[in-house]
Amino acid sequence: MIKNSKFQEKRIYQNVEIKIVQLDRLKLNSMLKALTAEQIIKASHYYSPISI
């Protein structure tokens, strides 16, 4: 019984860790998207007369 509860506890921690990692990835992805959008807008001023 004790061994089983420890195992379940460990699984809960792993699930939480996975969720945190997924959240970090989402943040990173949105940051990268924001960054690239900014860069595209800046680059468009330099490379083409077309405004976005």
Secondary structure, 3 states (H helix, E strand, C coil): CHHHHHHHHHHHHHHHHHHHHHHHHHHHHHHHHHHHHHHHHHHHHHHCCCCC
